[in-house]
Amino acid sequence: MRNFHIPFDMHTEDKIIGGYISLRQFVWLLAGSFVAIYLLLINKNYMKGEDINVLSLAIRIIISLVFVSAGIFLAFFQLEEMDSDKYLIKLFTWKSKPRVIKYTDRKM
């Protein structure tokens, strides 16, 4: 039996879910949609046809759209040739750690 050596692609992730999205992308999409569904199902009065609080419903729809768009952004977009979630984690860790600059007087 012949063996064919297939090189690994080190720059992209394996598309596990349906052959289209990776596990990382699926988790971000699932998290954003879970928060959106939870926000829309907190008060089910508008589903029953009872007293509808339009302001509360509008605020929940806007917040859910923000979470869904954040999930899509973190799943699919790249910043400076790096996945956006990894980029934001590295940016946050760089901004949060203390940096001490020591001044030394060097005479030449």
Gaussian input, Z-matrix of N, CA and C with variables (Angstrom, degrees):
# hf/3-21g

backbone

0 1
 N
 C     1     B1
 C     2     B2     1     A1
 N     3     B3     2     A2     1     D1
 C     4     B4     3     A3     2     D2
 C     5     B5     4     A4     3     D3
 N     6     B6     5     A5     4     D4
 C     7     B7     6     A6     5     D5
 C     8     B8     7     A7     6     D6
 N     9     B9     8     A8     7     D7
 C    10    B10     9     A9     8     D8
 C    11    B11    10    A10     9     D9
 N    12    B12    11    A11    10    D10
 C    13    B13    12    A12    11    D11
 C    14    B14    13    A13    12    D12
 N    15    B15    14    A14    13    D13
 C    16    B16    15    A15    14    D14
 C    17    B17    16    A16    15    D15
 N    18    B18    17    A17    16    D16
 C    19    B19    18    A18    17    D17
 C    20    B20    19    A19    18    D18
 N    21    B21    20    A20    19    D19
 C    22    B22    21    A21    20    D20
 C    23    B23    22    A22    21    D21
 N    24    B24    23    A23    22    D22
 C    25    B25    24    A24    23    D23
 C    26    B26    25    A25    24    D24
 N    27    B27    26    A26    25    D25
 C    28    B28    27    A27    26    D26
 C    29    B29    28    A28    27    D27
 N    30    B30    29    A29    28    D28
 C    31    B31    30    A30    29    D29
 C    32    B32    31    A31    30    D30
 N    33    B33    32    A32    31    D31
 C    34    B34    33    A33    32    D32
 C    35    B35    34    A34    33    D33
 N    36    B36    35    A35    34    D34
 C    37    B37    36    A36    35    D35
 C    38    B38    37    A37    36    D36
 N    39    B39    38    A38    37    D37
 C    40    B40    39    A39    38    D38
 C    41    B41    40    A40    39    D39
 N    42    B42    41    A41    40    D40
 C    43    B43    42    A42    41    D41
 C    44    B44    43    A43    42    D42
 N    45    B45    44    A44    43    D43
 C    46    B46    45    A45    44    D44
 C    47    B47    46    A46    45    D45
 N    48    B48    47    A47    46    D46
 C    49    B49    48    A48    47    D47
 C    50    B50    49    A49    48    D48
 N    51    B51    50    A50    49    D49
 C    52    B52    51    A51    50    D50
 C    53    B53    52    A52    51    D51
 N    54    B54    53    A53    52    D52
 C    55    B55    54    A54    53    D53
 C    56    B56    55    A55    54    D54
 N    57    B57    56    A56    55    D55
 C    58    B58    57    A57    56    D56
 C    59    B59    58    A58    57    D57
 N    60    B60    59    A59    58    D58
 C    61    B61    60    A60    59    D59
 C    62    B62    61    A61    60    D60
 N    63    B63    62    A62    61    D61
 C    64    B64    63    A63    62    D62
 C    65    B65    64    A64    63    D63
 N    66    B66    65    A65    64    D64
 C    67    B67    66    A66    65    D65
 C    68    B68    67    A67    66    D66
 N    69    B69    68    A68    67    D67
 C    70    B70    69    A69    68    D68
 C    71    B71    70    A70    69    D69
 N    72    B72    71    A71    70    D70
 C    73    B73    72    A72    71    D71
 C    74    B74    73    A73    72    D72
 N    75    B75    74    A74    73    D73
 C    76    B76    75    A75    74    D74
 C    77    B77    76    A76    75    D75
 N    78    B78    77    A77    76    D76
 C    79    B79    78    A78    77    D77
 C    80    B80    79    A79    78    D78
 N    81    B81    80    A80    79    D79
 C    82    B82    81    A81    80    D80
 C    83    B83    82    A82    81    D81
 N    84    B84    83    A83    82    D82
 C    85    B85    84    A84    83    D83
 C    86    B86    85    A85    84    D84
 N    87    B87    86    A86    85    D85
 C    88    B88    87    A87    86    D86
 C    89    B89    88    A88    87    D87
 N    90    B90    89    A89    88    D88
 C    91    B91    90    A90    89    D89
 C    92    B92    91    A91    90    D90
 N    93    B93    92    A92    91    D91
 C    94    B94    93    A93    92    D92
 C    95    B95    94    A94    93    D93
 N    96    B96    95    A95    94    D94
 C    97    B97    96    A96    95    D95
 C    98    B98    97    A97    96    D96
 N    99    B99    98    A98    97    D97
 C   100   B100    99    A99    98    D98
 C   101   B101   100   A100    99    D99
 N   102   B102   101   A101   100   D100
 C   103   B103   102   A102   101   D101
 C   104   B104   103   A103   102   D102
 N   105   B105   104   A104   103   D103
 C   106   B106   105   A105   104   D104
 C   107   B107   106   A106   105   D105
 N   108   B108   107   A107   106   D106
 C   109   B109   108   A108   107   D107
 C   110   B110   109   A109   108   D108
 N   111   B111   110   A110   109   D109
 C   112   B112   111   A111   110   D110
 C   113   B113   112   A112   111   D111
 N   114   B114   113   A113   112   D112
 C   115   B115   114   A114   113   D113
 C   116   B116   115   A115   114   D114
 N   117   B117   116   A116   115   D115
 C   118   B118   117   A117   116   D116
 C   119   B119   118   A118   117   D117
 N   120   B120   119   A119   118   D118
 C   121   B121   120   A120   119   D119
 C   122   B122   121   A121   120   D120
 N   123   B123   122   A122   121   D121
 C   124   B124   123   A123   122   D122
 C   125   B125   124   A124   123   D123
 N   126   B126   125   A125   124   D124
 C   127   B127   126   A126   125   D125
 C   128   B128   127   A127   126   D126
 N   129   B129   128   A128   127   D127
 C   130   B130   129   A129   128   D128
 C   131   B131   130   A130   129   D129
 N   132   B132   131   A131   130   D130
 C   133   B133   132   A132   131   D131
 C   134   B134   133   A133   132   D132
 N   135   B135   134   A134   133   D133
 C   136   B136   135   A135   134   D134
 C   137   B137   136   A136   135   D135
 N   138   B138   137   A137   136   D136
 C   139   B139   138   A138   137   D137
 C   140   B140   139   A139   138   D138
 N   141   B141   140   A140   139   D139
 C   142   B142   141   A141   140   D140
 C   143   B143   142   A142   141   D141
 N   144   B144   143   A143   142   D142
 C   145   B145   144   A144   143   D143
 C   146   B146   145   A145   144   D144
 N   147   B147   146   A146   145   D145
 C   148   B148   147   A147   146   D146
 C   149   B149   148   A148   147   D147
 N   150   B150   149   A149   148   D148
 C   151   B151   150   A150   149   D149
 C   152   B152   151   A151   150   D150
 N   153   B153   152   A152   151   D151
 C   154   B154   153   A153   152   D152
 C   155   B155   154   A154   153   D153
 N   156   B156   155   A155   154   D154
 C   157   B157   156   A156   155   D155
 C   158   B158   157   A157   156   D156
 N   159   B159   158   A158   157   D157
 C   160   B160   159   A159   158   D158
 C   161   B161   160   A160   159   D159
 N   162   B162   161   A161   160   D160
 C   163   B163   162   A162   161   D161
 C   164   B164   163   A163   162   D162
 N   165   B165   164   A164   163   D163
 C   166   B166   165   A165   164   D164
 C   167   B167   166   A166   165   D165
 N   168   B168   167   A167   166   D166
 C   169   B169   168   A168   167   D167
 C   170   B170   169   A169   168   D168
 N   171   B171   170   A170   169   D169
 C   172   B172   171   A171   170   D170
 C   173   B173   172   A172   171   D171
 N   174   B174   173   A173   172   D172
 C   175   B175   174   A174   173   D173
 C   176   B176   175   A175   174   D174
 N   177   B177   176   A176   175   D175
 C   178   B178   177   A177   176   D176
 C   179   B179   178   A178   177   D177
 N   180   B180   179   A179   178   D178
 C   181   B181   180   A180   179   D179
 C   182   B182   181   A181   180   D180
 N   183   B183   182   A182   181   D181
 C   184   B184   183   A183   182   D182
 C   185   B185   184   A184   183   D183
 N   186   B186   185   A185   184   D184
 C   187   B187   186   A186   185   D185
 C   188   B188   187   A187   186   D186
 N   189   B189   188   A188   187   D187
 C   190   B190   189   A189   188   D188
 C   191   B191   190   A190   189   D189
 N   192   B192   191   A191   190   D190
 C   193   B193   192   A192   191   D191
 C   194   B194   193   A193   192   D192
 N   195   B195   194   A194   193   D193
 C   196   B196   195   A195   194   D194
 C   197   B197   196   A196   195   D195
 N   198   B198   197   A197   196   D196
 C   199   B199   198   A198   197   D197
 C   200   B200   199   A199   198   D198
 N   201   B201   200   A200   199   D199
 C   202   B202   201   A201   200   D200
 C   203   B203   202   A202   201   D201
 N   204   B204   203   A203   202   D202
 C   205   B205   204   A204   203   D203
 C   206   B206   205   A205   204   D204
 N   207   B207   206   A206   205   D205
 C   208   B208   207   A207   206   D206
 C   209   B209   208   A208   207   D207
 N   210   B210   209   A209   208   D208
 C   211   B211   210   A210   209   D209
 C   212   B212   211   A211   210   D210
 N   213   B213   212   A212   211   D211
 C   214   B214   213   A213   212   D212
 C   215   B215   214   A214   213   D213
 N   216   B216   215   A215   214   D214
 C   217   B217   216   A216   215   D215
 C   218   B218   217   A217   216   D216
 N   219   B219   218   A218   217   D217
 C   220   B220   219   A219   218   D218
 C   221   B221   220   A220   219   D219
 N   222   B222   221   A221   220   D220
 C   223   B223   222   A222   221   D221
 C   224   B224   223   A223   222   D222
 N   225   B225   224   A224   223   D223
 C   226   B226   225   A225   224   D224
 C   227   B227   226   A226   225   D225
 N   228   B228   227   A227   226   D226
 C   229   B229   228   A228   227   D227
 C   230   B230   229   A229   228   D228
 N   231   B231   230   A230   229   D229
 C   232   B232   231   A231   230   D230
 C   233   B233   232   A232   231   D231
 N   234   B234   233   A233   232   D232
 C   235   B235   234   A234   233   D233
 C   236   B236   235   A235   234   D234
 N   237   B237   236   A236   235   D235
 C   238   B238   237   A237   236   D236
 C   239   B239   238   A238   237   D237
 N   240   B240   239   A239   238   D238
 C   241   B241   240   A240   239   D239
 C   242   B242   241   A241   240   D240
 N   243   B243   242   A242   241   D241
 C   244   B244   243   A243   242   D242
 C   245   B245   244   A244   243   D243
 N   246   B246   245   A245   244   D244
 C   247   B247   246   A246   245   D245
 C   248   B248   247   A247   246   D246
 N   249   B249   248   A248   247   D247
 C   250   B250   249   A249   248   D248
 C   251   B251   250   A250   249   D249
 N   252   B252   251   A251   250   D250
 C   253   B253   252   A252   251   D251
 C   254   B254   253   A253   252   D252
 N   255   B255   254   A254   253   D253
 C   256   B256   255   A255   254   D254
 C   257   B257   256   A256   255   D255
 N   258   B258   257   A257   256   D256
 C   259   B259   258   A258   257   D257
 C   260   B260   259   A259   258   D258
 N   261   B261   260   A260   259   D259
 C   262   B262   261   A261   260   D260
 C   263   B263   262   A262   261   D261
 N   264   B264   263   A263   262   D262
 C   265   B265   264   A264   263   D263
 C   266   B266   265   A265   264   D264
 N   267   B267   266   A266   265   D265
 C   268   B268   267   A267   266   D266
 C   269   B269   268   A268   267   D267
 N   270   B270   269   A269   268   D268
 C   271   B271   270   A270   269   D269
 C   272   B272   271   A271   270   D270
 N   273   B273   272   A272   271   D271
 C   274   B274   273   A273   272   D272
 C   275   B275   274   A274   273   D273
 N   276   B276   275   A275   274   D274
 C   277   B277   276   A276   275   D275
 C   278   B278   277   A277   276   D276
 N   279   B279   278   A278   277   D277
 C   280   B280   279   A279   278   D278
 C   281   B281   280   A280   279   D279
 N   282   B282   281   A281   280   D280
 C   283   B283   282   A282   281   D281
 C   284   B284   283   A283   282   D282
 N   285   B285   284   A284   283   D283
 C   286   B286   285   A285   284   D284
 C   287   B287   286   A286   285   D285
 N   288   B288   287   A287   286   D286
 C   289   B289   288   A288   287   D287
 C   290   B290   289   A289   288   D288
 N   291   B291   290   A290   289   D289
 C   292   B292   291   A291   290   D290
 C   293   B293   292   A292   291   D291
 N   294   B294   293   A293   292   D292
 C   295   B295   294   A294   293   D293
 C   296   B296   295   A295   294   D294
 N   297   B297   296   A296   295   D295
 C   298   B298   297   A297   296   D296
 C   299   B299   298   A298   297   D297
 N   300   B300   299   A299   298   D298
 C   301   B301   300   A300   299   D299
 C   302   B302   301   A301   300   D300
 N   303   B303   302   A302   301   D301
 C   304   B304   303   A303   302   D302
 C   305   B305   304   A304   303   D303
 N   306   B306   305   A305   304   D304
 C   307   B307   306   A306   305   D305
 C   308   B308   307   A307   306   D306
 N   309   B309   308   A308   307   D307
 C   310   B310   309   A309   308   D308
 C   311   B311   310   A310   309   D309
 N   312   B312   311   A311   310   D310
 C   313   B313   312   A312   311   D311
 C   314   B314   313   A313   312   D312
 N   315   B315   314   A314   313   D313
 C   316   B316   315   A315   314   D314
 C   317   B317   316   A316   315   D315
 N   318   B318   317   A317   316   D316
 C   319   B319   318   A318   317   D317
 C   320   B320   319   A319   318   D318
 N   321   B321   320   A320   319   D319
 C   322   B322   321   A321   320   D320
 C   323   B323   322   A322   321   D321

   B1=1.4333
   B2=1.5343
   B3=1.3078
   B4=1.4586
   B5=1.5155
   B6=1.3054
   B7=1.4612
   B8=1.5108
   B9=1.3063
   B10=1.4427
   B11=1.5253
   B12=1.2927
   B13=1.4579
   B14=1.5205
   B15=1.3134
   B16=1.4583
   B17=1.5201
   B18=1.3163
   B19=1.4695
   B20=1.5313
   B21=1.3190
   B22=1.4485
   B23=1.5158
   B24=1.3164
   B25=1.4545
   B26=1.5222
   B27=1.3112
   B28=1.4550
   B29=1.5360
   B30=1.3304
   B31=1.4542
   B32=1.5253
   B33=1.3285
   B34=1.4568
   B35=1.5201
   B36=1.3139
   B37=1.4518
   B38=1.5271
   B39=1.3171
   B40=1.4548
   B41=1.5218
   B42=1.3139
   B43=1.4561
   B44=1.5269
   B45=1.3115
   B46=1.4587
   B47=1.5231
   B48=1.3044
   B49=1.4550
   B50=1.5261
   B51=1.3114
   B52=1.4590
   B53=1.5166
   B54=1.3037
   B55=1.4482
   B56=1.5116
   B57=1.3339
   B58=1.4583
   B59=1.5197
   B60=1.3408
   B61=1.4601
   B62=1.5234
   B63=1.3157
   B64=1.4610
   B65=1.5267
   B66=1.3080
   B67=1.4614
   B68=1.5217
   B69=1.3307
   B70=1.4629
   B71=1.5296
   B72=1.3189
   B73=1.4594
   B74=1.5254
   B75=1.3189
   B76=1.4574
   B77=1.5194
   B78=1.3243
   B79=1.4696
   B80=1.5230
   B81=1.3384
   B82=1.4684
   B83=1.5206
   B84=1.3249
   B85=1.4565
   B86=1.5265
   B87=1.3150
   B88=1.4595
   B89=1.5280
   B90=1.3251
   B91=1.4641
   B92=1.5289
   B93=1.3219
   B94=1.4642
   B95=1.5153
   B96=1.3200
   B97=1.4606
   B98=1.5277
   B99=1.3350
   B100=1.4615
   B101=1.5256
   B102=1.3199
   B103=1.4718
   B104=1.5206
   B105=1.3342
   B106=1.4665
   B107=1.5263
   B108=1.3092
   B109=1.4672
   B110=1.5238
   B111=1.3212
   B112=1.4600
   B113=1.5240
   B114=1.3256
   B115=1.4616
   B116=1.5280
   B117=1.3113
   B118=1.4557
   B119=1.5239
   B120=1.3262
   B121=1.4545
   B122=1.5195
   B123=1.3354
   B124=1.4619
   B125=1.5314
   B126=1.2959
   B127=1.4593
   B128=1.5248
   B129=1.3170
   B130=1.4599
   B131=1.5228
   B132=1.3074
   B133=1.4605
   B134=1.5183
   B135=1.3131
   B136=1.4554
   B137=1.5260
   B138=1.3325
   B139=1.4642
   B140=1.5306
   B141=1.3199
   B142=1.4607
   B143=1.5218
   B144=1.3097
   B145=1.4528
   B146=1.5136
   B147=1.3194
   B148=1.4615
   B149=1.5194
   B150=1.3092
   B151=1.4570
   B152=1.5274
   B153=1.3176
   B154=1.4598
   B155=1.5221
   B156=1.3240
   B157=1.4510
   B158=1.5292
   B159=1.3104
   B160=1.4589
   B161=1.5253
   B162=1.3084
   B163=1.4598
   B164=1.5233
   B165=1.3149
   B166=1.4689
   B167=1.5240
   B168=1.3151
   B169=1.4631
   B170=1.5272
   B171=1.3239
   B172=1.4640
   B173=1.5254
   B174=1.3202
   B175=1.4682
   B176=1.5199
   B177=1.3559
   B178=1.4650
   B179=1.5203
   B180=1.3293
   B181=1.4623
   B182=1.5243
   B183=1.3240
   B184=1.4671
   B185=1.5259
   B186=1.3347
   B187=1.4681
   B188=1.5222
   B189=1.3288
   B190=1.4630
   B191=1.5238
   B192=1.3358
   B193=1.4718
   B194=1.5245
   B195=1.3257
   B196=1.4647
   B197=1.5205
   B198=1.3347
   B199=1.4670
   B200=1.5288
   B201=1.3254
   B202=1.4715
   B203=1.5250
   B204=1.3330
   B205=1.4653
   B206=1.5263
   B207=1.3366
   B208=1.4684
   B209=1.5168
   B210=1.3254
   B211=1.4573
   B212=1.5174
   B213=1.3221
   B214=1.4691
   B215=1.5188
   B216=1.3386
   B217=1.4628
   B218=1.5263
   B219=1.3326
   B220=1.4645
   B221=1.5253
   B222=1.3109
   B223=1.4583
   B224=1.5240
   B225=1.3345
   B226=1.4594
   B227=1.5263
   B228=1.3037
   B229=1.4583
   B230=1.5224
   B231=1.3348
   B232=1.4538
   B233=1.5215
   B234=1.3252
   B235=1.4598
   B236=1.5249
   B237=1.2995
   B238=1.4677
   B239=1.5288
   B240=1.3387
   B241=1.4629
   B242=1.5259
   B243=1.3312
   B244=1.4569
   B245=1.5263
   B246=1.3283
   B247=1.4602
   B248=1.5178
   B249=1.3215
   B250=1.4636
   B251=1.5267
   B252=1.3349
   B253=1.4604
   B254=1.5230
   B255=1.3151
   B256=1.4653
   B257=1.5319
   B258=1.3321
   B259=1.4556
   B260=1.5262
   B261=1.3408
   B262=1.4622
   B263=1.5258
   B264=1.3262
   B265=1.4670
   B266=1.5196
   B267=1.3255
   B268=1.4705
   B269=1.5221
   B270=1.3202
   B271=1.4591
   B272=1.5212
   B273=1.3286
   B274=1.4595
   B275=1.5258
   B276=1.3238
   B277=1.4726
   B278=1.5299
   B279=1.3320
   B280=1.4625
   B281=1.5239
   B282=1.3414
   B283=1.4656
   B284=1.5319
   B285=1.3281
   B286=1.4619
   B287=1.5265
   B288=1.3209
   B289=1.4582
   B290=1.5321
   B291=1.3138
   B292=1.4707
   B293=1.5306
   B294=1.2940
   B295=1.4623
   B296=1.5244
   B297=1.3064
   B298=1.4534
   B299=1.5228
   B300=1.3043
   B301=1.4607
   B302=1.5203
   B303=1.2927
   B304=1.4589
   B305=1.5294
   B306=1.2913
   B307=1.4519
   B308=1.5202
   B309=1.2977
   B310=1.4668
   B311=1.5218
   B312=1.2669
   B313=1.4510
   B314=1.5386
   B315=1.2913
   B316=1.4737
   B317=1.5252
   B318=1.2938
   B319=1.4604
   B320=1.5176
   B321=1.2783
   B322=1.4585
   B323=1.4815
   A1=108.46
   A2=115.75
   A3=120.28
   A4=110.88
   A5=115.70
   A6=122.35
   A7=109.13
   A8=116.14
   A9=121.75
   A10=107.89
   A11=116.36
   A12=121.31
   A13=108.53
   A14=115.13
   A15=121.24
   A16=107.47
   A17=117.87
   A18=119.08
   A19=110.55
   A20=115.01
   A21=120.84
   A22=109.73
   A23=115.70
   A24=120.56
   A25=107.71
   A26=117.16
   A27=121.87
   A28=113.03
   A29=117.57
   A30=120.05
   A31=113.54
   A32=118.45
   A33=120.66
   A34=110.07
   A35=115.46
   A36=121.17
   A37=110.11
   A38=115.66
   A39=120.34
   A40=108.76
   A41=116.13
   A42=121.73
   A43=108.00
   A44=115.80
   A45=121.71
   A46=111.76
   A47=118.63
   A48=122.90
   A49=109.62
   A50=116.19
   A51=121.59
   A52=114.27
   A53=118.30
   A54=120.62
   A55=113.98
   A56=117.01
   A57=120.80
   A58=113.78
   A59=116.93
   A60=119.60
   A61=109.78
   A62=114.91
   A63=120.41
   A64=109.46
   A65=115.43
   A66=120.53
   A67=110.93
   A68=117.59
   A69=121.76
   A70=110.71
   A71=116.90
   A72=120.68
   A73=111.03
   A74=116.67
   A75=120.73
   A76=111.23
   A77=117.27
   A78=120.67
   A79=110.62
   A80=118.05
   A81=119.86
   A82=111.14
   A83=117.72
   A84=120.42
   A85=111.11
   A86=116.68
   A87=121.15
   A88=110.91
   A89=117.70
   A90=120.93
   A91=111.12
   A92=117.28
   A93=120.21
   A94=112.53
   A95=117.27
   A96=119.48
   A97=111.28
   A98=118.08
   A99=120.60
   A100=111.11
   A101=117.49
   A102=120.94
   A103=109.83
   A104=117.47
   A105=120.56
   A106=111.14
   A107=117.58
   A108=120.53
   A109=110.42
   A110=116.92
   A111=120.37
   A112=111.10
   A113=117.33
   A114=120.00
   A115=111.78
   A116=117.07
   A117=119.11
   A118=112.58
   A119=118.28
   A120=120.77
   A121=113.72
   A122=118.40
   A123=120.85
   A124=110.11
   A125=117.20
   A126=122.16
   A127=107.30
   A128=116.05
   A129=120.06
   A130=113.01
   A131=118.72
   A132=120.49
   A133=112.12
   A134=118.11
   A135=119.67
   A136=111.02
   A137=118.46
   A138=120.75
   A139=110.86
   A140=116.81
   A141=121.13
   A142=111.95
   A143=117.37
   A144=120.46
   A145=112.86
   A146=116.50
   A147=120.34
   A148=109.79
   A149=116.13
   A150=122.96
   A151=110.65
   A152=116.40
   A153=121.73
   A154=109.25
   A155=116.03
   A156=121.52
   A157=106.38
   A158=116.02
   A159=121.70
   A160=111.56
   A161=117.39
   A162=120.81
   A163=110.75
   A164=116.63
   A165=120.43
   A166=110.87
   A167=116.85
   A168=120.41
   A169=111.39
   A170=117.80
   A171=121.61
   A172=111.18
   A173=116.65
   A174=120.17
   A175=110.70
   A176=116.38
   A177=119.26
   A178=112.04
   A179=117.94
   A180=120.65
   A181=110.53
   A182=117.92
   A183=121.61
   A184=110.74
   A185=116.47
   A186=119.76
   A187=110.79
   A188=117.17
   A189=119.46
   A190=111.18
   A191=117.89
   A192=120.05
   A193=111.35
   A194=117.08
   A195=120.87
   A196=110.45
   A197=117.08
   A198=119.86
   A199=111.99
   A200=117.27
   A201=119.72
   A202=110.60
   A203=117.40
   A204=119.34
   A205=111.14
   A206=118.27
   A207=120.44
   A208=110.35
   A209=118.05
   A210=121.13
   A211=112.26
   A212=116.97
   A213=120.62
   A214=110.38
   A215=116.86
   A216=120.29
   A217=111.64
   A218=116.80
   A219=120.30
   A220=112.01
   A221=117.63
   A222=120.27
   A223=112.59
   A224=118.01
   A225=118.99
   A226=116.32
   A227=119.40
   A228=119.99
   A229=112.21
   A230=114.89
   A231=121.75
   A232=109.56
   A233=115.11
   A234=122.34
   A235=107.65
   A236=115.81
   A237=122.39
   A238=112.20
   A239=115.50
   A240=124.32
   A241=113.02
   A242=117.28
   A243=123.01
   A244=106.71
   A245=116.51
   A246=119.28
   A247=109.55
   A248=115.79
   A249=119.92
   A250=112.72
   A251=118.26
   A252=118.21
   A253=111.34
   A254=117.47
   A255=120.30
   A256=110.63
   A257=116.32
   A258=120.71
   A259=111.10
   A260=116.69
   A261=119.91
   A262=111.91
   A263=117.85
   A264=120.34
   A265=110.23
   A266=116.94
   A267=119.62
   A268=111.46
   A269=117.91
   A270=121.32
   A271=110.78
   A272=116.97
   A273=120.72
   A274=111.21
   A275=117.67
   A276=119.27
   A277=110.88
   A278=118.02
   A279=120.16
   A280=110.83
   A281=116.96
   A282=120.17
   A283=112.18
   A284=117.44
   A285=119.22
   A286=113.98
   A287=118.46
   A288=117.74
   A289=110.41
   A290=116.70
   A291=118.83
   A292=110.86
   A293=113.85
   A294=119.84
   A295=108.06
   A296=115.70
   A297=121.21
   A298=107.09
   A299=114.56
   A300=119.99
   A301=107.24
   A302=115.20
   A303=120.26
   A304=108.35
   A305=113.64
   A306=119.50
   A307=108.14
   A308=114.93
   A309=120.24
   A310=107.63
   A311=115.98
   A312=120.84
   A313=108.59
   A314=113.68
   A315=118.74
   A316=108.58
   A317=114.21
   A318=118.72
   A319=107.91
   A320=114.33
   A321=118.32
   A322=111.55
   D1=135.87
   D2=-178.35
   D3=-83.66
   D4=143.19
   D5=175.79
   D6=-109.13
   D7=133.75
   D8=177.16
   D9=-115.31
   D10=126.79
   D11=179.49
   D12=-85.90
   D13=119.54
   D14=179.79
   D15=-108.81
   D16=120.45
   D17=-179.12
   D18=-71.55
   D19=145.66
   D20=177.60
   D21=-76.94
   D22=142.83
   D23=175.02
   D24=-92.55
   D25=104.90
   D26=-174.46
   D27=-83.52
   D28=-7.95
   D29=-173.78
   D30=-99.45
   D31=-15.28
   D32=179.74
   D33=-124.39
   D34=158.05
   D35=179.22
   D36=-87.44
   D37=159.80
   D38=175.77
   D39=-74.93
   D40=133.34
   D41=178.72
   D42=-86.26
   D43=95.04
   D44=-172.54
   D45=-88.76
   D46=-44.24
   D47=-174.00
   D48=-82.40
   D49=101.09
   D50=177.41
   D51=69.65
   D52=5.33
   D53=-177.62
   D54=79.08
   D55=5.28
   D56=-176.56
   D57=-114.67
   D58=-37.48
   D59=-178.08
   D60=-128.70
   D61=153.20
   D62=179.81
   D63=-85.63
   D64=173.56
   D65=-179.37
   D66=-66.76
   D67=-37.54
   D68=177.68
   D69=-62.29
   D70=-44.68
   D71=179.03
   D72=-64.94
   D73=-39.27
   D74=179.36
   D75=-63.40
   D76=-40.27
   D77=-179.95
   D78=-65.29
   D79=-42.01
   D80=179.13
   D81=-66.05
   D82=-41.27
   D83=178.31
   D84=-66.49
   D85=-39.22
   D86=178.98
   D87=-66.32
   D88=-40.68
   D89=-179.84
   D90=-65.38
   D91=-45.46
   D92=179.50
   D93=-64.61
   D94=-41.81
   D95=-179.76
   D96=-72.71
   D97=-32.85
   D98=177.31
   D99=-63.51
   D100=-43.59
   D101=178.77
   D102=-64.93
   D103=-40.72
   D104=-179.80
   D105=-65.05
   D106=-44.33
   D107=179.16
   D108=-65.27
   D109=-40.33
   D110=178.65
   D111=-62.23
   D112=-42.82
   D113=-179.87
   D114=-65.72
   D115=-34.78
   D116=-179.40
   D117=-79.56
   D118=-19.20
   D119=-179.41
   D120=-102.17
   D121=6.86
   D122=179.15
   D123=-62.62
   D124=-50.46
   D125=-179.52
   D126=-117.79
   D127=112.01
   D128=-175.14
   D129=-93.98
   D130=16.12
   D131=-178.71
   D132=-64.25
   D133=-32.85
   D134=-179.29
   D135=-73.17
   D136=-21.04
   D137=176.18
   D138=-77.90
   D139=-30.91
   D140=-178.77
   D141=-82.56
   D142=-11.83
   D143=-178.46
   D144=85.96
   D145=12.56
   D146=-179.78
   D147=-83.48
   D148=-160.43
   D149=-178.04
   D150=-57.33
   D151=116.86
   D152=-177.05
   D153=-100.36
   D154=123.21
   D155=174.91
   D156=-94.23
   D157=99.62
   D158=-172.68
   D159=-64.60
   D160=-39.27
   D161=-179.05
   D162=-64.46
   D163=-45.12
   D164=178.97
   D165=-63.66
   D166=-42.70
   D167=178.77
   D168=-64.73
   D169=-41.06
   D170=179.40
   D171=-64.81
   D172=-41.48
   D173=178.50
   D174=-64.00
   D175=-42.40
   D176=178.88
   D177=-66.14
   D178=-36.53
   D179=177.64
   D180=-66.12
   D181=-42.40
   D182=179.64
   D183=-64.13
   D184=-44.80
   D185=179.51
   D186=-65.19
   D187=-39.23
   D188=178.95
   D189=-66.89
   D190=-36.84
   D191=175.96
   D192=-64.60
   D193=-35.77
   D194=176.85
   D195=-63.58
   D196=-44.76
   D197=-179.44
   D198=-67.94
   D199=-38.63
   D200=178.37
   D201=-66.45
   D202=-42.84
   D203=179.14
   D204=-68.11
   D205=-33.86
   D206=175.60
   D207=-66.25
   D208=-39.61
   D209=176.50
   D210=-63.61
   D211=-41.33
   D212=177.53
   D213=-65.89
   D214=-42.53
   D215=178.86
   D216=-61.71
   D217=-46.36
   D218=-178.49
   D219=-70.09
   D220=-24.58
   D221=-178.52
   D222=-82.98
   D223=-41.11
   D224=-167.50
   D225=-113.32
   D226=-23.25
   D227=-172.99
   D228=-93.50
   D229=157.71
   D230=179.91
   D231=-122.74
   D232=146.42
   D233=174.92
   D234=-121.93
   D235=121.23
   D236=179.98
   D237=51.93
   D238=50.13
   D239=177.45
   D240=59.65
   D241=30.72
   D242=178.03
   D243=-138.38
   D244=146.50
   D245=177.35
   D246=-57.45
   D247=141.80
   D248=-171.98
   D249=-63.94
   D250=-35.41
   D251=179.53
   D252=-69.56
   D253=-40.14
   D254=177.88
   D255=-66.95
   D256=-37.96
   D257=178.20
   D258=-63.13
   D259=-45.13
   D260=-178.81
   D261=-68.49
   D262=-33.88
   D263=176.52
   D264=-66.24
   D265=-44.12
   D266=178.25
   D267=-66.00
   D268=-37.48
   D269=177.66
   D270=-64.89
   D271=-42.67
   D272=179.62
   D273=-65.12
   D274=-42.79
   D275=179.34
   D276=-66.97
   D277=-35.46
   D278=178.40
   D279=-68.60
   D280=-40.15
   D281=-179.73
   D282=-72.02
   D283=-29.96
   D284=-174.00
   D285=-87.07
   D286=-21.96
   D287=-178.57
   D288=-80.82
   D289=144.91
   D290=-179.03
   D291=-75.29
   D292=140.80
   D293=177.58
   D294=-118.92
   D295=125.93
   D296=-179.69
   D297=-113.50
   D298=124.30
   D299=177.95
   D300=-106.62
   D301=116.85
   D302=-178.36
   D303=-96.75
   D304=131.27
   D305=178.90
   D306=-95.11
   D307=125.74
   D308=174.87
   D309=-120.42
   D310=132.62
   D311=179.39
   D312=-89.66
   D313=101.89
   D314=-179.99
   D315=-98.56
   D316=129.69
   D317=177.13
   D318=-105.34
   D319=129.83
   D320=-179.07
   D321=-102.07

